Amino acid sequence: MDYFLFNFSGVQFHYTMSLEEKYKTIGLNIMYYRRALSLTQSELAEKAKMSRARVSDIECGKGPFNMESIFLLAQALGVDPVRLLQERK
């Protein structure tokens, strides 16, 4: 387990989870917001200008992926990118 701290949009994030757990958390958040909008992976992929396979990989927590992907998905979902990075409770 590692410790990770970063500041994003004025919000500090402290992580004590593994890198794999971080990827999984981000993927689950993307899936949550996609389903809330009743979008398919293909529809989200089209809006985010990426392949459906890439959206699927990210939702399944298969990393690594870059911040550009996070920003594109957040924009397509209409949410602040920070929401995709936070642990859901």
N, C-alpha and C positions, 0 to 999 in steps of 0.2 A: 504494500500500500504506500502511496506517495502523498505528499502534501503539496497543494497547488494553490497559488493565490494570484489573482489578476484583477485589474480594474477595467471595467467596460462600461462606457456611458455613465461614469460616475458611481457605478455600483461595484462594490468589491465582492469577489467570489472566493470562497475558501472551499477547497475540495480535499477530502481525505480518502477519496475513492480511487480505485485503479483507473488507468487510462481506458480500459475496456468498459468499465462501468460508466465512465463519462460519456463515451460514444453511445452506449445503450440509453442513457438518460436523454441525450439530445434526440436520438431516434424516436423514443417513445413520445417526447414532446411534439415532434413534428407529426407523428401519427395522430396524436390527440387533436391537434388543431386542424389537421386535414379532415378527420372524421367529423369534427364539429361543424365544418363547412360542407359536409356531404360530398367531398371530392374523392375521386378515385386517384390512385397513384399516377395514372396516365394524365389525368386532368391537371394535377399539381405539377407534374413534370413539364407539361406544355407551358403552363403559366410561369414556371421558374426557368424555362429554357434549358432543361437538362433531360437526360433520358429517363424513362420509367425505371429501368434497371438501377440507375444511380440512386433514384429516390428510394427504391426498395432496399438497396444496400445500406443507405444512411438510416432508414427507419429500423433496420435490423441491427444497427449498431456496428456495422462493418466499417471500421475506420482504416486508415485516417482519411479525413476530409478537411477541406480548407475553409477558412472564414468566408470566402466568396460564396461557397455553396450555402452556408448558413444565412448570409444576407439575401441571396436570391430566393431561398425557400421562405424566409421570414416575410419578404416583400410579397411573394405570391400568396402567402397565408394572411397577410394584412396584420401581422403582429410585430412587436418590437423584437429584434434578434435576441435580446436579453432573456425573453420568455422561453426561448428554445434551449438556453443554456442552464436554466435554473432547475433544481430538483423540485419535482411536484410532490406535494404532501397530501 
